[in-house]
């Protein structure tokens, strides 16, 4: 309005600086504002009418490529379809109403394993009813830090397919071994080599763990899960010779275990539960920890 009255850009700039106490717009900007106000009567940004949604043919191309391979990434589909990745993602979410569902890692169980698990639970419950059994029990387990990044793998679908994926071994990682009793935490023990073998596990038992356990108490029950190092012949024979009837793990009745451990899924053992909280930098326990474990 000031420019229409005076037709002087300098006067408009002075008036602008006096009213708003800031640097005024340039000559070009003032002229553009004046021309736009004459044409539309408003300085508001006009709505874009030239931008339309994707065509039905484009939506169908995206749908077909994800029907053939639901695990295809949007970046890969963008390269194959020769369109921006943001457009592929927008078509999946807006037009096709698809979501990216994360894969869940599970251990496979055979049909006969369920009966073994039931039998173990019943026998273990019976042992817990005996006085002193829980205090003698020593849990051991491994935890892998920086393992498979399955968060980058997903399946695009309109409903959750509840899919699983196989775990890939021998990726860059750090293997941690830990043992927990009713009153003490042994470890964490970090293996020097990236892959834990039966010989490495046997050395950890003989040179690091067993001397500490025997120093604290001669009457304990050692539990190990079913990871691959536990199946090693020498590690197996060491438990049979030194702890007859005082260990729980993968074994047959002739190996003299206290309880043969069945296949399990998931593999969340007490040591791994403890190490997960230690690795994430915060305690995962809801109730206060016992004073002996603090």
Beta strands, then each sheet from edge to edge (+ up, - down):
strand 1: 99-102
strand 2: 104-105
strand 3: 137-145
strand 4: 154-157
strand 5: 164-165
strand 6: 174-180
strand 7: 185-190
strand 8: 221-223
strand 9: 247-249
strand 10: 259-260
sheet 1: 1+ 4-
sheet 2: 2+ 5+
sheet 3: 7+ 6- 3+ 8+ 9+ 10+
end
